[in-house]
Amino acid sequence: MKDYAHLGGRVLLGLGFLLAGFGKVTSGAPIGGFIESKLPGLGFLAWPVSIFELVAGIFIIIGFQTRLTALALAAFCVFTGLVYHGFGDQMQSTITLKNLAWAGGFLLLYAHCAGKWAIDKS
């Protein structure tokens, strides 16, 4: 069961980022303005952030560079949760707590590696 849990956990954790990144890259979602709203002058990061989400989601799902990617995504989740959502109202608090929970999952993935069914095979 441990091998199935590793695979299922990786797929579930990575899927959200794969879909979010894919949606932003293919639709040209205007996240530049969202980035600018909290970090003026950094709207140009919209494309790199979108591509990071897409590629990191794929890496987690297939188990490639899992520990490094999991650590990067944990930091990303904490940063975006606290900087962009915070605890201003119930909806934003829920999103922040979701991001922190994702960060916890990524830290566990970092600590326990990718599992048997991964490119890393660790």
ZIURBEL-V991260 format. One record per residue. N is the residue number from 0. RES is the residue in one small letter. SS is DSSP state (helix for helix, strand for strand, loop for the rest). OMEGA is omega in whole degrees, 0 to 359 (NA if undefined). Layout:
BEGIN
N,RES,SS,OMEGA ; N,RES,SS,OMEGA
END
This chain:
BEGIN
0,m,loop,182 ; 1,k,helix,180 ; 2,d,helix,177 ; 3,y,helix,179 ; 4,a,helix,177 ; 5,h,helix,181 ; 6,l,helix,180 ; 7,g,helix,178 ; 8,g,helix,178 ; 9,r,helix,181 ; 10,v,helix,182 ; 11,l,helix,179 ; 12,l,helix,183 ; 13,g,helix,185 ; 14,l,helix,180 ; 15,g,helix,180 ; 16,f,helix,177 ; 17,l,helix,182 ; 18,l,helix,179 ; 19,a,helix,180 ; 20,g,helix,179 ; 21,f,helix,179 ; 22,g,helix,180 ; 23,k,helix,182 ; 24,v,helix,185 ; 25,t,helix,182 ; 26,s,helix,184 ; 27,g,loop,182 ; 28,a,loop,185 ; 29,p,loop,180 ; 30,i,helix,178 ; 31,g,helix,178 ; 32,g,helix,178 ; 33,f,helix,178 ; 34,i,helix,180 ; 35,e,helix,184 ; 36,s,helix,181 ; 37,k,helix,181 ; 38,l,loop,183 ; 39,p,loop,179 ; 40,g,loop,183 ; 41,l,loop,178 ; 42,g,helix,179 ; 43,f,helix,179 ; 44,l,helix,183 ; 45,a,helix,180 ; 46,w,helix,178 ; 47,p,helix,179 ; 48,v,helix,180 ; 49,s,helix,180 ; 50,i,helix,177 ; 51,f,helix,180 ; 52,e,helix,181 ; 53,l,helix,183 ; 54,v,helix,179 ; 55,a,helix,177 ; 56,g,helix,178 ; 57,i,helix,181 ; 58,f,helix,180 ; 59,i,helix,182 ; 60,i,helix,182 ; 61,i,helix,178 ; 62,g,loop,178 ; 63,f,loop,183 ; 64,q,loop,190 ; 65,t,helix,185 ; 66,r,helix,180 ; 67,l,helix,180 ; 68,t,helix,179 ; 69,a,helix,179 ; 70,l,helix,179 ; 71,a,helix,180 ; 72,l,helix,176 ; 73,a,helix,179 ; 74,a,helix,179 ; 75,f,helix,181 ; 76,c,helix,179 ; 77,v,helix,181 ; 78,f,helix,183 ; 79,t,helix,179 ; 80,g,helix,184 ; 81,l,helix,184 ; 82,v,helix,187 ; 83,y,helix,184 ; 84,h,helix,177 ; 85,g,loop,184 ; 86,f,loop,185 ; 87,g,loop,178 ; 88,d,loop,186 ; 89,q,helix,181 ; 90,m,helix,180 ; 91,q,helix,177 ; 92,s,helix,179 ; 93,t,helix,179 ; 94,i,helix,178 ; 95,t,helix,179 ; 96,l,helix,175 ; 97,k,helix,178 ; 98,n,helix,179 ; 99,l,helix,176 ; 100,a,helix,176 ; 101,w,helix,179 ; 102,a,helix,177 ; 103,g,helix,177 ; 104,g,helix,179 ; 105,f,helix,177 ; 106,l,helix,175 ; 107,l,helix,177 ; 108,l,helix,176 ; 109,y,helix,184 ; 110,a,helix,187 ; 111,h,helix,177 ; 112,c,loop,190 ; 113,a,loop,183 ; 114,g,loop,186 ; 115,k,loop,185 ; 116,w,loop,180 ; 117,a,loop,176 ; 118,i,loop,179 ; 119,d,loop,183 ; 120,k,loop,179 ; 121,s,loop,NA
END
